[in-house]
Amino acid sequence: MAMAGTGRRPGVKRQTRAVLGRLIAAILVPLLGAITLWRRALGVGNDQGEPRSVLLVRLDLMGDVVNGLSAAHAARQRWPQAHIAFMAPPQWRAIVDRCSAVDETIALDPAVVTHWPACLDPRRWGSLLLALFRLRKRRFDLAVSIYGPIAGTVVALSGARERRGYGREAPPFSFDRAFAGERRNGGPHETELAARLIGDDLPPWRTIDRTEDLPVPSALTGVGRPLVVAHAGAAHGDAKRWPEEHWKHTLAELAESGATVALVGLAGDGALARRLQGAVHNLIDLAGETSLESLMGTLQAADLVISTDSGPAHLARALGTRVIALHGPTDTALHGPGDPTCAALRVEIPCGPCYDFRRVATCQFGDTLCMEWLNPERVVGVAHSMLAP
């Protein structure tokens, strides 16, 4: 009976959230339509010259926020005197604060109303409405939704003089200027999509540049070079994970060739780290041992980062470090490092890339051959070529 009850619970959660989502949409879309008609009647939303204050909104995972910072650099290039604020979940404030193009970081956590069972707590909704009320009082000249229906809704309700975003990636009537296009496999890179909302100039790949005082773990003090930092985790779907045996082979080969190898990750990656330590000579285990600040310091100190398609891969590229990103279900053109000094590796198979943006990355066949067939010798070869003098 206990097992049956456990099996039903996820279905109940999904159904409850689906019903709640339809209810919110039924209220929100007519409200946004009314706001849009009212703004048009008053002549609000038309281009009124160079903005003095700009709000950029990206409410998502680490790598998504990192890629969204390209919009901040594009805004700084186009409007050097503007006050640029970037809204992101509070856990990524340390990243946004390290971007010189951003004057102000505004923290907003959508999880207060999107996660179970928080979505049923009226106090959480009250805190969100209060945050939106305070945002409206700021009266930004321009508000930009970089991606997503939640960011689009925030921008729609921001009270900004002009509201922008990709029309297909937000509720109807969210923007005064709805751009054509959307995130799709084979399409432009995430950083380019974010920058296009501001102008045509492509921003630098290194977008996190206030880094002089980043802390580096003491375990890396005085280590030999080259330093290779590996990240084997994947918070947004197990289908992104590279097989453990492949990691053992790759890191052991690099260590035997003279590289210092360090492993970063969440505390939950500790068991994997201990198994890798048994196979890799002098592996430095930092899994679960770094704050976000010291993770950035570690990635910046590295000569090369090897990672699954995950936040640390994008973070390393934005810090100016060369990256080998290991892809399976995700498209390299859209989700890869992008920077031509980096490498994105994947195996072309008929069913991939299959990640569809609507849920975490899982394999519908249950075998993740796209990651299994990504040969470790190939990764070692690319690593040696990138580490060559």
Kinemage of the C-alpha trace (Angstrom):
@kinemage 1
@onewidth
@group {chain A} dominant
@subgroup {mainchain}
@vectorlist {calphas} color= white
{ca met a 1} P 0.000 0.000 0.000
{ca ala a 2} L 2.848 2.360 0.806
{ca met a 3} L 4.355 1.818 -2.614
{ca ala a 4} L 1.040 2.479 -4.300
{ca gly a 5} L 0.618 5.722 -2.407
{ca thr a 6} L 4.109 6.832 -3.360
{ca gly a 7} L 3.396 6.089 -6.992
{ca arg a 8} L 0.255 8.209 -7.073
{ca arg a 9} L 1.723 11.282 -5.431
{ca pro a 10} L 3.737 12.655 -8.411
{ca gly a 11} L 0.635 12.365 -10.596
{ca val a 12} L -1.445 14.310 -8.084
{ca lys a 13} L 1.213 17.003 -7.902
{ca arg a 14} L 1.379 17.373 -11.662
{ca gln a 15} L -2.397 17.480 -11.982
{ca thr a 16} L -2.726 20.063 -9.212
{ca arg a 17} L -0.033 22.259 -10.743
{ca ala a 18} L -1.621 21.902 -14.194
{ca val a 19} L -5.015 22.983 -12.858
{ca leu a 20} L -3.418 25.883 -10.985
{ca gly a 21} L -1.513 26.884 -14.135
{ca arg a 22} L -4.701 26.931 -16.220
{ca leu a 23} L -6.431 29.014 -13.549
{ca ile a 24} L -3.601 31.532 -13.482
{ca ala a 25} L -3.588 31.746 -17.292
{ca ala a 26} L -7.355 32.307 -17.333
{ca ile a 27} L -6.860 35.305 -15.054
{ca leu a 28} L -3.544 36.570 -16.401
{ca val a 29} L -4.144 36.684 -20.164
{ca pro a 30} L -7.281 38.927 -20.016
{ca leu a 31} L -5.482 41.118 -17.457
{ca leu a 32} L -2.455 41.550 -19.717
{ca gly a 33} L -4.750 42.246 -22.654
{ca ala a 34} L -6.516 44.987 -20.710
{ca ile a 35} L -3.189 46.492 -19.630
{ca thr a 36} L -1.966 46.494 -23.228
{ca leu a 37} L -5.121 48.248 -24.503
{ca trp a 38} L -4.850 50.830 -21.743
{ca arg a 39} L -1.174 51.490 -22.522
{ca arg a 40} L -1.925 51.887 -26.225
{ca ala a 41} L -4.716 54.310 -25.479
{ca leu a 42} L -2.296 56.428 -23.455
{ca gly a 43} L 0.484 56.132 -26.021
{ca val a 44} L 2.713 54.202 -23.638
{ca gly a 45} L 5.105 51.628 -25.055
{ca asn a 46} L 6.167 53.533 -28.143
{ca asp a 47} L 9.883 54.122 -28.697
{ca gln a 48} L 10.657 57.347 -26.826
{ca gly a 49} L 14.397 57.578 -27.247
{ca glu a 50} L 17.385 56.329 -25.305
{ca pro a 51} L 16.432 54.687 -22.002
{ca arg a 52} L 17.982 55.941 -18.781
{ca ser a 53} L 17.079 52.790 -16.857
{ca val a 54} L 16.959 49.208 -18.149
{ca leu a 55} L 15.612 46.089 -16.437
{ca leu a 56} L 16.735 42.679 -17.739
{ca val a 57} L 14.933 39.577 -16.431
{ca arg a 58} L 16.222 35.988 -16.562
{ca leu a 59} L 14.723 33.682 -13.937
{ca asp a 60} L 16.214 30.244 -14.424
{ca leu a 61} L 19.190 27.938 -13.823
{ca met a 62} L 22.830 28.982 -13.408
{ca gly a 63} L 23.869 28.523 -17.034
{ca asp a 64} L 20.785 30.342 -18.304
{ca val a 65} L 21.509 33.375 -16.122
{ca val a 66} L 25.158 33.343 -17.240
{ca asn a 67} L 24.136 33.323 -20.911
{ca gly a 68} L 21.597 36.063 -20.239
{ca leu a 69} L 24.382 38.427 -19.160
{ca ser a 70} L 25.167 38.963 -22.841
{ca ala a 71} L 22.088 41.215 -22.899
{ca ala a 72} L 23.641 43.336 -20.146
{ca his a 73} L 26.853 43.811 -22.146
{ca ala a 74} L 24.823 44.626 -25.255
{ca ala a 75} L 22.831 47.218 -23.293
{ca arg a 76} L 26.021 48.736 -21.872
{ca gln a 77} L 27.496 49.022 -25.376
{ca arg a 78} L 24.367 50.643 -26.760
{ca trp a 79} L 23.450 52.882 -23.821
{ca pro a 80} L 26.662 53.610 -21.882
{ca gln a 81} L 25.006 56.038 -19.458
{ca ala a 82} L 21.957 53.924 -18.604
{ca his a 83} L 21.379 52.311 -15.213
{ca ile a 84} L 21.226 48.571 -15.942
{ca ala a 85} L 19.503 46.238 -13.462
{ca phe a 86} L 19.495 42.470 -13.860
{ca met a 87} L 16.826 40.360 -12.142
{ca ala a 88} L 17.749 36.761 -11.323
{ca pro a 89} L 17.069 34.148 -8.632
{ca pro a 90} L 18.863 35.063 -5.374
{ca gln a 91} L 21.186 32.043 -5.463
{ca trp a 92} L 22.899 33.489 -8.563
{ca arg a 93} L 23.449 37.020 -7.200
{ca ala a 94} L 27.189 36.387 -6.783
{ca ile a 95} L 27.445 35.683 -10.528
{ca val a 96} L 25.507 38.746 -11.665
{ca asp a 97} L 27.413 40.988 -9.247
{ca arg a 98} L 30.631 39.978 -11.039
{ca cys a 99} L 29.423 41.358 -14.395
{ca ser a 100} L 30.754 44.875 -14.994
{ca ala a 101} L 27.875 45.701 -17.341
{ca val a 102} L 25.343 45.407 -14.481
{ca asp a 103} L 24.811 48.275 -12.052
{ca glu a 104} L 22.268 46.527 -9.833
{ca thr a 105} L 21.211 42.961 -9.119
{ca ile a 106} L 17.538 42.441 -8.218
{ca ala a 107} L 16.765 39.088 -6.621
{ca leu a 108} L 13.465 37.352 -7.332
{ca asp a 109} L 12.864 33.660 -6.735
{ca pro a 110} L 10.029 32.261 -8.896
{ca ala a 111} L 10.274 28.997 -6.959
{ca val a 112} L 8.277 30.624 -4.138
{ca val a 113} L 5.152 29.992 -6.229
{ca thr a 114} L 6.186 27.447 -8.873
{ca his a 115} L 7.375 24.586 -6.647
{ca trp a 116} L 5.243 22.136 -4.750
{ca pro a 117} L 3.692 22.714 -2.251
{ca ala a 118} L 4.703 26.405 -2.165
{ca cys a 119} L 2.268 27.131 -5.001
{ca leu a 120} L -0.628 26.527 -2.577
{ca asp a 121} L 0.640 28.958 0.086
{ca pro a 122} L -1.150 32.359 -0.145
{ca arg a 123} L 1.684 34.018 1.809
{ca arg a 124} L 4.110 33.134 -0.975
{ca trp a 125} L 1.841 34.736 -3.530
{ca gly a 126} L 1.584 37.774 -1.296
{ca ser a 127} L 5.361 38.176 -1.169
{ca leu a 128} L 5.538 37.873 -4.969
{ca leu a 129} L 2.842 40.523 -5.455
{ca leu a 130} L 4.674 42.820 -3.039
{ca ala a 131} L 7.883 42.377 -5.049
{ca leu a 132} L 6.007 43.258 -8.264
{ca phe a 133} L 4.479 46.310 -6.600
{ca arg a 134} L 7.932 47.544 -5.582
{ca leu a 135} L 9.204 46.889 -9.092
{ca arg a 136} L 6.398 48.938 -10.644
{ca lys a 137} L 7.325 51.888 -8.443
{ca arg a 138} L 10.770 51.934 -10.082
{ca arg a 139} L 9.237 52.892 -13.471
{ca phe a 140} L 12.029 51.535 -15.642
{ca asp a 141} L 12.283 53.045 -19.112
{ca leu a 142} L 12.846 49.613 -20.669
{ca ala a 143} L 12.148 46.101 -19.343
{ca val a 144} L 13.349 43.035 -21.254
{ca ser a 145} L 12.334 39.412 -20.755
{ca ile a 146} L 15.328 37.360 -21.871
{ca tyr a 147} L 13.415 34.074 -21.777
{ca gly a 148} L 10.434 32.303 -20.288
{ca pro a 149} L 6.779 32.824 -19.372
{ca ile a 150} L 7.560 33.843 -15.784
{ca ala a 151} L 10.108 36.451 -16.868
{ca gly a 152} L 7.660 37.594 -19.544
{ca thr a 153} L 4.921 38.026 -16.961
{ca val a 154} L 7.231 40.003 -14.669
{ca val a 155} L 8.135 42.314 -17.548
{ca ala a 156} L 4.475 42.618 -18.578
{ca leu a 157} L 3.527 43.745 -15.065
{ca ser a 158} L 6.666 45.839 -14.461
{ca gly a 159} L 5.099 49.167 -15.411
{ca ala a 160} L 8.098 49.936 -17.648
{ca arg a 161} L 7.751 52.521 -20.382
{ca glu a 162} L 8.669 49.888 -22.985
{ca arg a 163} L 8.492 46.078 -22.632
{ca arg a 164} L 10.377 43.660 -24.889
{ca gly a 165} L 10.818 39.948 -25.349
{ca tyr a 166} L 10.316 37.024 -27.709
{ca gly a 167} L 6.586 36.820 -28.302
{ca arg a 168} L 6.423 33.010 -28.462
{ca glu a 169} L 8.216 32.639 -25.129
{ca ala a 170} L 5.767 34.549 -22.949
{ca pro a 171} L 1.990 34.876 -22.381
{ca pro a 172} L 0.005 36.839 -24.982
{ca phe a 173} L 0.016 40.650 -24.613
{ca ser a 174} L 3.190 40.621 -22.514
{ca phe a 175} L 5.232 43.034 -24.640
{ca asp a 176} L 4.957 46.311 -26.486
{ca arg a 177} L 7.643 45.057 -28.843
{ca ala a 178} L 7.403 41.311 -29.367
{ca phe a 179} L 10.408 39.944 -31.247
{ca ala a 180} L 10.068 37.097 -33.733
{ca gly a 181} L 11.956 33.896 -33.063
{ca glu a 182} L 12.381 31.461 -30.207
{ca arg a 183} L 14.845 28.984 -28.730
{ca arg a 184} L 15.063 25.914 -30.940
{ca asn a 185} L 17.601 23.228 -31.711
{ca gly a 186} L 19.900 24.331 -34.493
{ca gly a 187} L 19.033 27.987 -33.904
{ca pro a 188} L 21.214 30.840 -32.635
{ca his a 189} L 23.170 30.458 -29.397
{ca glu a 190} L 21.559 31.479 -26.103
{ca thr a 191} L 23.919 34.443 -25.730
{ca glu a 192} L 23.067 35.714 -29.215
{ca leu a 193} L 19.335 35.399 -28.586
{ca ala a 194} L 19.674 37.445 -25.405
{ca ala a 195} L 21.785 40.140 -27.068
{ca arg a 196} L 19.411 40.454 -30.057
{ca leu a 197} L 16.750 41.868 -27.752
{ca ile a 198} L 18.983 44.912 -27.329
{ca gly a 199} L 20.770 45.360 -30.646
{ca asp a 200} L 22.667 43.723 -33.479
{ca asp a 201} L 26.164 43.843 -31.985
{ca leu a 202} L 27.404 40.580 -30.501
{ca pro a 203} L 28.749 40.965 -26.939
{ca pro a 204} L 32.006 39.396 -25.694
{ca trp a 205} L 31.995 35.747 -24.707
{ca arg a 206} L 33.639 36.673 -21.426
{ca thr a 207} L 30.765 38.371 -19.612
{ca ile a 208} L 31.892 37.860 -15.977
{ca asp a 209} L 34.846 40.195 -15.580
{ca arg a 210} L 34.922 41.581 -12.021
{ca thr a 211} L 37.129 38.710 -10.919
{ca glu a 212} L 40.316 40.115 -9.386
{ca asp a 213} L 39.463 39.045 -5.821
{ca leu a 214} L 37.814 35.676 -6.476
{ca pro a 215} L 38.857 33.151 -3.809
{ca val a 216} L 40.606 29.927 -4.817
{ca pro a 217} L 40.447 26.801 -2.571
{ca ser a 218} L 43.630 26.207 -0.603
{ca ala a 219} L 43.843 22.693 -2.091
{ca leu a 220} L 44.806 24.303 -5.410
{ca thr a 221} L 47.588 26.461 -3.991
{ca gly a 222} L 50.880 25.699 -5.716
{ca val a 223} L 49.595 22.759 -7.757
{ca gly a 224} L 51.331 21.796 -10.968
{ca arg a 225} L 50.217 22.899 -14.394
{ca pro a 226} L 48.217 22.353 -16.479
{ca leu a 227} L 45.225 22.367 -14.136
{ca val a 228} L 42.200 20.507 -15.504
{ca val a 229} L 38.923 21.001 -13.621
{ca ala a 230} L 36.188 18.432 -14.239
{ca his a 231} L 32.481 18.729 -13.525
{ca ala a 232} L 30.616 15.431 -13.879
{ca gly a 233} L 27.223 16.474 -12.502
{ca ala a 234} L 24.035 17.567 -14.250
{ca ala a 235} L 21.302 19.195 -12.198
{ca his a 236} L 18.768 19.408 -15.040
{ca gly a 237} L 18.391 15.786 -16.073
{ca asp a 238} L 20.309 12.517 -15.767
{ca ala a 239} L 20.395 12.139 -19.550
{ca lys a 240} L 23.100 14.829 -19.588
{ca arg a 241} L 25.479 12.701 -17.490
{ca trp a 242} L 28.527 11.098 -19.069
{ca pro a 243} L 29.194 7.478 -17.959
{ca glu a 244} L 31.375 7.097 -14.891
{ca glu a 245} L 33.795 4.750 -16.647
{ca his a 246} L 34.350 7.379 -19.341
{ca trp a 247} L 35.244 9.942 -16.664
{ca lys a 248} L 37.672 7.510 -15.034
{ca his a 249} L 39.412 6.794 -18.329
{ca thr a 250} L 39.642 10.463 -19.362
{ca leu a 251} L 40.821 11.916 -16.064
{ca ala a 252} L 43.299 9.062 -15.469
{ca glu a 253} L 44.822 9.625 -18.929
{ca leu a 254} L 45.198 13.372 -18.293
{ca ala a 255} L 46.680 12.803 -14.836
{ca glu a 256} L 49.185 10.301 -16.212
{ca ser a 257} L 50.249 12.811 -18.868
{ca gly a 258} L 51.183 15.293 -16.128
{ca ala a 259} L 48.041 17.354 -15.596
{ca thr a 260} L 46.702 18.227 -12.158
{ca val a 261} L 43.055 17.139 -12.054
{ca ala a 262} L 40.431 18.634 -9.726
{ca leu a 263} L 36.759 17.686 -9.491
{ca val a 264} L 34.005 20.158 -8.626
{ca gly a 265} L 30.324 19.531 -8.005
{ca leu a 266} L 27.533 19.520 -5.483
{ca ala a 267} L 27.646 17.652 -2.193
{ca gly a 268} L 25.495 14.960 -3.814
{ca asp a 269} L 28.368 14.191 -6.197
{ca gly a 270} L 30.566 13.107 -3.281
{ca ala a 271} L 30.092 9.357 -3.833
{ca leu a 272} L 31.086 9.692 -7.481
{ca ala a 273} L 34.108 11.777 -6.476
{ca arg a 274} L 35.304 9.101 -4.067
{ca arg a 275} L 35.041 6.426 -6.748
{ca leu a 276} L 36.955 8.610 -9.206
{ca gln a 277} L 39.656 9.206 -6.605
{ca gly a 278} L 40.306 5.489 -6.557
{ca ala a 279} L 40.966 5.493 -10.285
{ca val a 280} L 42.682 8.854 -10.876
{ca his a 281} L 46.143 9.566 -9.449
{ca asn a 282} L 46.188 12.517 -7.014
{ca leu a 283} L 42.676 13.686 -7.911
{ca ile a 284} L 41.751 16.804 -5.909
{ca asp a 285} L 38.169 16.365 -4.699
{ca leu a 286} L 36.338 19.688 -4.299
{ca ala a 287} L 32.793 18.301 -4.718
{ca gly a 288} L 30.544 19.989 -2.178
{ca glu a 289} L 33.496 22.002 -0.845
{ca thr a 290} L 33.175 25.240 -2.812
{ca ser a 291} L 30.916 28.233 -2.399
{ca leu a 292} L 29.698 29.870 -5.598
{ca glu a 293} L 32.471 32.460 -5.247
{ca ser a 294} L 35.204 29.845 -4.816
{ca leu a 295} L 33.728 27.766 -7.641
{ca met a 296} L 34.193 30.785 -9.897
{ca gly a 297} L 37.735 31.179 -8.581
{ca thr a 298} L 38.458 27.509 -9.308
{ca leu a 299} L 37.054 27.661 -12.839
{ca gln a 300} L 38.977 30.839 -13.596
{ca ala a 301} L 42.228 29.320 -12.271
{ca ala a 302} L 41.884 26.263 -14.525
{ca asp a 303} L 43.734 25.851 -17.799
{ca leu a 304} L 40.866 23.691 -19.071
{ca val a 305} L 37.397 22.751 -17.815
{ca ile a 306} L 35.738 19.507 -18.921
{ca ser a 307} L 32.048 19.431 -18.081
{ca thr a 308} L 28.677 18.079 -19.016
{ca asp a 309} L 26.222 20.599 -20.468
{ca ser a 310} L 25.582 22.323 -17.140
{ca gly a 311} L 25.933 25.601 -15.279
{ca pro a 312} L 29.667 25.319 -14.512
{ca ala a 313} L 30.475 24.835 -18.221
{ca his a 314} L 28.789 28.129 -19.126
{ca leu a 315} L 30.230 29.803 -16.039
{ca ala a 316} L 33.784 28.781 -16.983
{ca arg a 317} L 33.379 30.107 -20.531
{ca ala a 318} L 32.003 33.410 -19.195
{ca leu a 319} L 35.083 33.659 -16.936
{ca gly a 320} L 37.373 33.325 -19.941
{ca thr a 321} L 38.465 29.705 -19.390
{ca arg a 322} L 38.606 27.173 -22.231
{ca val a 323} L 35.907 24.509 -21.970
{ca ile a 324} L 35.193 21.078 -23.403
{ca ala a 325} L 31.421 20.599 -23.068
{ca leu a 326} L 30.037 17.061 -23.342
{ca his a 327} L 26.621 17.018 -25.010
{ca gly a 328} L 24.064 14.290 -25.545
{ca pro a 329} L 20.381 15.295 -25.529
{ca thr a 330} L 21.103 19.040 -25.921
{ca asp a 331} L 22.013 20.893 -29.089
{ca thr a 332} L 25.576 22.250 -29.277
{ca ala a 333} L 24.612 25.227 -31.461
{ca leu a 334} L 22.108 26.531 -28.933
{ca his a 335} L 23.474 25.212 -25.619
{ca gly a 336} L 27.207 24.768 -26.243
{ca pro a 337} L 29.959 27.076 -24.949
{ca gly a 338} L 29.706 29.091 -28.173
{ca asp a 339} L 33.140 30.682 -27.792
{ca pro a 340} L 35.363 29.465 -30.682
{ca thr a 341} L 38.234 28.869 -28.237
{ca cys a 342} L 36.086 26.175 -26.573
{ca ala a 343} L 34.817 22.806 -27.846
{ca ala a 344} L 31.375 21.196 -27.779
{ca leu a 345} L 31.390 17.435 -28.363
{ca arg a 346} L 28.480 15.142 -29.103
{ca val a 347} L 27.642 12.044 -31.154
{ca glu a 348} L 25.099 12.457 -33.942
{ca ile a 349} L 22.351 9.847 -33.646
{ca pro a 350} L 18.886 9.870 -35.273
{ca cys a 351} L 16.955 10.642 -32.075
{ca gly a 352} L 19.033 13.608 -30.999
{ca pro a 353} L 19.251 16.278 -29.924
{ca cys a 354} L 15.988 15.578 -28.133
{ca tyr a 355} L 15.853 18.118 -25.271
{ca asp a 356} L 12.616 20.095 -25.723
{ca phe a 357} L 12.884 22.804 -22.984
{ca arg a 358} L 9.660 21.707 -21.256
{ca arg a 359} L 11.145 19.297 -18.685
{ca val a 360} L 14.451 18.007 -17.393
{ca ala a 361} L 16.607 16.085 -19.861
{ca thr a 362} L 15.572 12.416 -19.875
{ca cys a 363} L 15.995 9.666 -22.450
{ca gln a 364} L 12.720 8.286 -23.800
{ca phe a 365} L 14.538 5.022 -24.604
{ca gly a 366} L 16.256 4.766 -21.229
{ca asp a 367} L 19.771 4.101 -22.566
{ca thr a 368} L 21.334 7.565 -23.289
{ca leu a 369} L 23.442 6.152 -26.120
{ca cys a 370} L 24.249 9.729 -27.159
{ca met a 371} L 26.407 10.006 -24.015
{ca glu a 372} L 27.549 6.378 -23.946
{ca trp a 373} L 28.938 6.607 -27.487
{ca leu a 374} L 30.852 9.832 -26.806
{ca asn a 375} L 34.254 8.166 -26.727
{ca pro a 376} L 36.667 9.121 -23.899
{ca glu a 377} L 39.655 8.835 -26.288
{ca arg a 378} L 38.060 11.587 -28.362
{ca val a 379} L 37.749 13.816 -25.303
{ca val a 380} L 41.353 13.113 -24.248
{ca gly a 381} L 42.574 13.982 -27.743
{ca val a 382} L 40.741 17.299 -27.790
{ca ala a 383} L 41.984 18.066 -24.280
{ca his a 384} L 45.615 17.454 -25.254
{ca ser a 385} L 45.248 19.706 -28.306
{ca met a 386} L 43.710 22.521 -26.224
{ca leu a 387} L 46.416 22.201 -23.552
{ca ala a 388} L 49.286 22.175 -26.057
{ca pro a 389} L 51.627 25.224 -25.793
